[in-house]
Amino acid sequence: MRRAHGASDYQGNMSQRTDHQMLEEENDRIVDHLSSKVQALKSLTIDIGHEVKYQNKMLSEMDTDFDSGGSLLSATMGRLTALTKKGHHRVMLYLILFCLFVFFVAWYIIKRR
């Protein structure tokens, strides 16, 4: 009987070892899978960082462009204000008459069709 008991201990130890080995293999497989996911996330975050830097650069350039456009418009408005304050009413009258003439010509062409 002692042998039978010893044989079952030997088989129990073997089954525990194979179970342990199977768990270790499964853990290794899971670790490899997680490692590949971590690598994918790392490359994705690096790509997002590059995209954010590029977008910030574009926003900065756009801000500079809008500032220069605003400066140009404010300078133009300053000139127009100075022109109207100086009393050049004839220029304004000619401008209004020209606009009316273009309006009536366009109205006549549309009416004739």
Secondary structure, 3 states (H helix, E strand, C coil): CHHHHHHHHHHHHHHHHHHHHHHHHHHHHHHHHHHHHHHHHHHHHHHHHHHHHHHHHHHHHHHHHHHHHHHHHHHHHHHHHHHHHCCCHHHHHHHHHHHHHHHHHHHHHHHHC
